[in-house]
Every structure is written in structure tokens, then in C-alpha cells.
Amino acid sequence: MNRLSRAVILVIVGFGILMSMVPGSAAADAIGGVIVIPGTGTDVDPMRLRTSAGCPAQADAFYASMSGHGLPPDGQIITATTQAGFSRSIGFDVYVALVMRDYANNNHTTLAGRYDLTVYCIDRLTQKSYGEFTGSLEFTTPTTYQAIGAAKPVGSPPPPRELAPDGSAVDPDAAPSPPAALPAGEVAGDRSTGQRAQAPSQAAQSQTILDDPQLILIVVGTVLGVALIVAVAKRQLRKRRSP
């Protein structure tokens, strides 16, 4: 085994030790519930969930899963990771991608019994969960269900949330914000204004990366590993070229 191979192995082992020192992400606590809309329905009815509150400040996206009879042991993803309709201040809508019959057919099963629904508030870069909204429904026949307990809407179900231009949920009780004043020399619709509006979200994204110790360790470990491999390779080349 040459020195380059030994160096690569040392880097891999060292990086594994370094990563083992990073604490694992504990399962996030339940921070609220969801209601199922419609509260009583069939396996071909489109389904929507409404969380009881907004997500914690650390989260910037969400996804939803479902567990129960005939579904994968780790749960069936029913809403992929998204920022559409996301909110930190109010309960928001989570749209189930398929009707229940499709999930049954895809998993070659018959719908029966209780199904637990979970909406995860996450950091979309690391997928770390900062809180969960939970609820349940029950299929009393293979084609009909009813929401269980607090997951069943009381009275008329709430209408879908309106969305702001950035895709976030709009609080119907919040006073409309006055339009921001344009800098001197700019007019509404100027493309440069739109570029400036994106800057805060990019800065927030960078801050999220810097604040995550696991990502920092991954970046540092990768850089050190590549630097070591390059240094050893150069040394080997110099030895081969020398008489």
C-alpha cells in the first residue's frame, strides 16, 4: 500500500471520527395538531390538512407523511418537501398529493383502520425537523374514512389560505403592509428592485448553513481531506521525477 492510499484511508477514518462527534438530531416534539379536510370522505376525495399553528422560527419548509395499514414501515410521503403555503405565524394548508385510493393501489393494499398523519417543520437544506403537527383518520370501510378526535373539523371547514406573492400563507387578520418606498431613480417593475428583494432570503439561507454544526464539519472535513490528498500526490510525483 503506497503513501497516497494510506493517506486516503487516514482521511476517511478521521472524518468518520469527526462526524461521530456531531450529536444526532433528536426526534422533534409534537407542537400541535392538524385537521383533516374533509373530515368525513371517501378514498377518492382530494384531501387537505390545516396545521393548528405556524412552524418554529428555525424552520423554512415542511413535508407530510402518513403511516398505517399497508403503507411503508417508515411512512408514506404524502406531501413532498415544499415552501409553498409555509408560515411561521399562522396555521397553514398542507395539500395531500394523491387521493387515498392511489396510495392503496401503489402499495397493493386495502385501506383499513387508523392512519396517522404528521406534518414536519424542517430546515429544507438539512431536513432537520423542528416540530411536528399530528392527526389521525380511520377507514371504517375500504372506501370511506372519518377524521378522529381533534383532527375532525368543527362546523364548516376553513377555506384554503390565500398566498402572498412569495408563496407564503397570508394571515387574513393581519393589516396589509404599506408598499415599500422605492429608492430615488427607480420605478415600479424595475428588475434591479426584484434582485434587491431576493438578497435577504439569500443571506438568511447562508446564515442557516453557518449555524448548522454538522454542515460546517462536513465542509471542513472535505476541504482538509482534499488538501491532504493533493499534497501527498504532489510529493509522490516529485519523488518519481527526481533521479
N, C-alpha and C positions, 0 to 999 in steps of 0.2 A: 504494500500500500504506500503510494507516494505522499509527499507532504501536502499536496493540494487536496487529496482525498481525505487525509486526516483533518485538515483544517475545516473542510466542509462538514464532516461529522461533528467536530467540536462546536461549530456554529449552530448546527441543528440541535444538539444536546443542550447547549447553553440557552438557546432560545426557548426550548421546551421547559427548562427550569424556570426561566424568567416568566413565562406565561402561567406556570403553575402557581406563581406567587400572586397573580391577579385574582381577587376574590370573585367567585361566581355570582351571577345575578340571581338573587333570591326571587322566588315567585312573588309577584306583586299582589297586594291585598285587594279585596273587593272594595270598591269605593262607591258603589251604587248599583242600581238595577236598570233593567230595560223593560219597556212594554212592547208587546208583540202586536203589530197592526197588519191584518185584522186579528182581533182577539180570538175569534172563532172562525175557522175557514176550512178549506179543502187543500188537497195536495197539489192543486193546480193554481192556487191563488198566489199572486205576487205578494211577497212579504217585506215588511219594513219594521225596523226596530227603532225605538227612541230612547236614548240614554236619559237617566234622571238628572244629570248634571254635565258640566263640561269636563274635559280632561285636565290633569295636573299641568302646571306650567312647564315641566321638563319635556312633556310630550309634544310632538308636532304632526302626528298621524295616528291612524288606527287601522285595525283589521278585526274580523269577527270569525269565530269558529263555532261548530256545533258538534256535540257528542251524544251518542245514544245507540240504540239497537241497529246493527247492521252497518254502522259507519266506521271509519278507520279508528284504531285504538288511540291515536294521538289527536283525534278530532278531524272533522271535515271543515276545511276553509270555505266559508260561505260569502265572505267579503274580503277581497284581496287588499293588501296594504294601500291606503289612499289618504290624501289630504282633503278630498272633496267633501264639503259639508262639515269639516272639522271645526270644533270650537273648544275654547278653554273656559268660556263664561256661561254657557247655557247648554242644556241637553240638545243633542243633535241626532239627525236621522242616519241610520245605517241600512243601506239597501242590500237585501239578500240577492246574490247574483242570479240564482236559478230558482225555479219552483221546487217544492219538496219532492214531487214525483221524479224530477230529473236526478236528484241526489239518490233516491231509492234505485232508480234504473242504473245509474253509474256504478253503484256499489252492489248491484244484483241482490237486493234485499227487499223486504216488505216493511213498510213503516208501522211501528208498533211501540206503544209505551211512551216513556218520558224522554225528551230531548233537551239537553241543557245548552243554552246559548251564552256565549261570552264575547264581549267587545273589549279589545285590548287597546289601551292608550300607550303608544310607543314612540320611541325615537326612530324615525324611519331609516337612519343610517346604521344604527347598531341593532335595531329590532328589540331593544330592551324595553320591557313593559314597566310602566309607572302606575298602573292601576287598571282594574277590571270592572266592567259592568256586567251583571249576570241576570239571567232569567230562564224560565223553562216553559215548555209546552208539552202537551200529551196527545198522542194519536189514539183516540178511543176506537177507531176503526182504521183500516189501512188507507182510507182516503179522507178522513176528517180529523181535525185537531181542535184543541182549545188551549189557550194560554192558562198557566197555572198561577194562582195566587196574585202577587203584586204585578206580575207580567201581563195581566189582563187589563185592558183599558177600562176606566170608569167613565160611563157616558159615551159621548161621541169621541172617537179617536182624534188626536190633534192632526191638523193638516200638515203637509210637508213644510219644512223650513224653507224660507226664501234664502237665496245665496247672494253673497256680495260678489263684486267683480273678481276678487281673488279666489273665489270658490269656497270661502268660509261661511258658516251659518250666520244668518242675521238675527239679532235679538229684536223681536217685534216691539219690546218695551223700551228699547234704547232710543234716545233722541237722535235724529240724523245729524251726522257730523257736518259742520260747515266746510265747503270746499277749500282746499289749501290754496294760499296765495301763491301765484306764480312769480318766480324771480323776474326782476326787471329785464325786459328784452325778450321774454319768452311768451308764447301764445299757447292756448289750449290745443292739445293734439300734437305738440312738438315732440318728436321721437326722443330727443335728449331727456325730456322730462320723464318719460317712461323708463329710461335707463337709470335715472337717478332713483326712481321709486323702487327699483329692484335691489339697490345697494344694501338697504338694511337687512333684507332677508338673507342675502349672501353673507353679510357679516355675522348674522345670527347663526347661520349654518357653520361657519368657521369656528365660532365660539363653542358650538356644540362638540365639534371634533376635538378642540383643545381641552375641553373639560372632561373628556372621557379617558380615564387612565388606561383602559385596555387598548384603545386605538393608538394612544401615544406610545405604549410599549411595543405594539406591532410595528409602527413606523420606525422607531429607534432600533429595534432588533433587526429589521430588514436592512436598514442603512448600514449598520455595523457589520452584518453578515456579508453584504455585497462588497463593502470596503475591504474586509479581511480576505475574501476570495480573490479579489483583484490584486491585492498586494502580494499574496503568495504566488499567484500566476505570473506576475511580472518578475518575481525573484527566480522562479523556475526557468523562465525564458532567458534571463541574463546568464544563468549558470550554463544553459545549453549552448549559448553563443560564445561564451568565453573559451579560449583554447585550453 
